[in-house]
């Protein structure tokens, strides 16, 4: 018995339009969190070191990067995160 791939699972799940709608609603949040983690890793920083640079606690960084957390970060937090990782925050609407 073979395992279902993620692609196959999503195709089947998306037959239910409510599931697809909810998935698409959460997509921007997941994109941002994945980007934050990638930025930190590219900068060679641990959560602990990033927290130190931002003047906060490691648990706050962990919560910010967590896919289980549904609290939206403040703009100033994202700006501080970007600066600490050598980036600049740019917000755009399309």
C-alpha positions in Angstrom: 0.0 0.0 0.0 1.6 3.3 -1.1 1.4 6.5 0.9 -0.6 9.4 -0.5 1.5 12.3 -1.6 0.9 15.8 -0.4 -0.2 16.8 -3.9 -2.7 14.0 -4.1 -4.0 14.8 -0.6 -4.5 18.4 -1.5 -6.3 17.6 -4.7 -8.7 15.3 -2.9 -9.2 17.8 0.0 -9.8 20.7 -2.4 -12.8 18.8 -3.9 -14.4 20.4 -0.8 -14.5 24.1 -1.7 -14.7 25.1 2.0 -11.3 23.4 2.6 -9.8 25.1 -0.5 -11.2 28.5 0.6 -9.7 28.1 4.1 -6.4 26.9 2.8 -6.1 29.9 0.5 -7.1 32.3 3.3 -4.2 31.0 5.4 -1.6 31.0 2.6 -0.3 34.5 3.1 0.4 33.9 6.8 2.3 30.7 6.0 4.3 32.5 3.3 5.4 35.2 5.7 6.3 32.7 8.5 8.4 30.6 6.0 10.1 33.8 4.8 11.0 34.9 8.4 12.5 31.5 9.1 14.5 31.5 5.8 15.8 35.1 6.5 17.0 34.1 10.0 18.7 30.9 8.8 20.3 32.8 5.8 21.7 35.3 8.3 23.1 32.4 10.3 21.2 33.3 13.4 19.6 31.0 16.0 16.3 32.1 17.6 18.3 32.9 20.7 20.8 35.2 18.9 18.0 36.9 16.9 16.1 37.5 20.1 19.2 39.1 21.7 19.6 41.4 18.6 16.0 42.4 18.8 16.0 42.9 22.6 13.4 40.3 23.2 13.1 36.7 24.4 13.7 33.5 22.4 10.1 32.4 23.2 8.8 35.5 21.3 10.8 34.6 18.2 9.6 31.0 18.5 6.0 32.2 18.8 6.5 34.6 15.8 7.8 31.8 13.6 5.3 29.1 14.8 2.8 27.8 12.3 0.5 27.0 15.3 0.3 30.6 16.4 -2.4 32.6 14.9 -1.5 36.0 16.4 -0.4 38.5 13.8 2.9 40.3 14.5 3.0 44.1 14.7 4.6 46.0 11.9 7.4 47.3 14.2 8.2 43.7 15.2 8.5 42.7 11.5 10.7 45.8 10.9 13.0 44.9 13.9 13.2 41.2 12.7 14.1 42.4 9.2 16.8 44.7 10.4 18.3 42.1 12.7 18.6 39.7 9.8 20.0 42.3 7.4 16.8 43.0 5.5 14.4 45.8 5.1 10.6 45.4 5.4 8.7 46.4 2.3 4.9 46.3 2.2 3.1 46.2 -1.1 -0.4 45.7 -2.3 -1.2 44.2 -5.6 
